[in-house]
Amino acid sequence: MKKISDVPILGSEERNEAMKYFHDSEVIKFVVDYNRRYLHWEEVKNRKKKIPIKPLYLWYLMKFFRTIESPLIVNFGPYSFSYTILEDFQEKLHILDKGAAGNLSSTIDAISDTRDKYILNSLMEEAIASSQIEGATPSRRVAKEMLRQKRKPTNKDEKMILNNYNTMRYVLEIKNEEMTPELLLKIQKMMTEDTLENPDDEGVYRDNDDIRVFDNDGEVLHIPPKKEEISALINELCNFANEDSKTFIHPVIKGIFLHYLLNYIHPFNDGNGRTGRSLFYWYVLKNDYWLFEYMSVSRLIYKKRRQYKLAYQYSESDFFWDKEKEIGDLTYFIKFNLTAIIESLHEIQNYLDKKQKEQYQALKGIKESDKLNIRQRDIMKQFIKYPQKTLTIKEVMNTQGVSYATARSDLFNLEEIGHLQKQKLGKEFVFILMHNDV
């Protein structure tokens, strides 16, 4: 990834030259469009063949208009950060606040499975992707098999994924608790257990200032605050997470803030990214955004990991000035994450819609089948609605009001034609759905 250019600061003559275009309708059209998309200087300068004036002048006008919009400021210890609520943000937040949760809930209830299955699947996806962002190499298939079969990890990368999975399950358990420095240290320890070169780095703050965040080409992306600041900043972070802000911050945006701030502080020698993403999940779940239990945002982040790093870089390199103080602009980071969240939501909605159609076709096939009697159709409808269920001959006797011989014949016939599979449990048979069925 190439180094991001420092955002330019214009001198008085350049500012005066730029302001000559303030009333130029063609120029202002570019300013409005680029601000709507919230382009960074790096993106503006690379469009120099498309714009009618020097990119430097257009950038100054863009920043001038952004300042007029009075970006919101969040003070965090000695540091300050700004963000602007774009029209695009409002639309995405509205989707999360209103329609998404209800639509997702009704679809899950309508299809053939339990909520717990989808939550566990989402946690697996999140654990795998969050670990892959940090360099873990196992494929999704291999990693999922390990988690489903509860197989012991065979290497450090698999251990990283298992740690992440167990930690995310723990985050679900503590979603109603307040965040404390001790809890944050526990989360980092769970994430990194038996995966670090130095085991002493588990569950403790870094005790050095040697930490630098590099890109793939060795360029320094971020120099974290000094080690002496960490304890106070983490206390500030926990207070920020637990208390209502003086100025309202939408919970999803505040969760993204926490994600960013944890990584900005970079309090650990390792595991900062994974801990930051888990902190985001804890916060949105704590604020009743339960639909995140079914989504893997990290999967989308992994797919777009270059843009993820750019979002950090853009927020790190662009800033506003307030009384000679730099105020970092987190709008870029919020923009990326909200887009990833909505795309993740669309993924799970599309998946559930697909499963709903498959269930409909399966039920239709059962209903129209001339190979099954009425009792067998009823049995298969239950299996389609609850694929994880098990059934015994005695249960069929009781629910269908038939003899042992009839119930046994019905189930054995369903196995013979490939719908069910029988397993011996003690002295009786237990029937389950064949894996190739819905």
Number of C-alpha atoms within 10 A of each C-alpha: 11 10 15 17 13 12 15 12 11 14 8 9 8 13 15 12 11 20 15 10 16 14 9 10 10 11 17 17 11 17 25 15 12 17 18 12 14 18 16 21 24 14 13 18 17 10 12 14 10 11 15 11 13 14 20 20 20 26 24 20 23 23 17 14 15 17 13 8 11 11 16 13 16 18 10 13 13 7 13 17 21 19 23 20 14 14 10 14 17 11 11 15 18 12 14 20 13 10 10 17 16 12 11 18 13 10 15 18 11 13 21 23 19 14 14 11 12 17 18 18 18 21 24 25 23 27 30 31 25 28 29 22 19 16 11 17 15 16 13 14 9 10 22 19 12 17 21 11 8 10 11 11 15 9 10 15 20 23 21 27 30 26 23 29 25 16 24 27 16 15 20 16 11 15 18 14 13 15 20 16 16 10 15 19 18 17 25 27 21 23 30 25 18 15 18 15 8 10 12 9 19 24 22 16 18 19 15 12 13 11 19 14 14 12 16 9 9 11 14 12 19 19 15 18 16 16 18 12 14 19 14 11 20 21 15 15 21 17 16 16 22 15 9 11 13 7 9 8 14 11 20 23 21 19 25 24 24 23 23 22 17 21 22 18 21 27 26 24 20 23 25 21 20 23 28 25 22 27 25 23 27 25 26 21 22 19 14 12 16 14 17 21 21 23 26 28 25 25 22 22 22 20 14 15 15 11 15 20 16 22 21 20 19 27 22 20 19 20 20 17 10 9 5 7 11 15 21 21 23 23 23 23 24 25 22 18 21 20 17 22 22 18 16 21 23 14 15 17 19 12 11 19 16 13 18 18 12 17 20 16 13 17 19 12 12 20 16 11 11 10 11 17 11 10 17 19 20 14 18 21 19 14 23 22 17 16 19 13 13 14 17 17 21 16 13 21 16 12 11 15 11 14 14 15 10 16 23 18 13 19 24 18 16 22 17 12 10 13 19 22 17 20 11 9 10 7 6 12 17 17 22 19 23 15 10 8 14 20
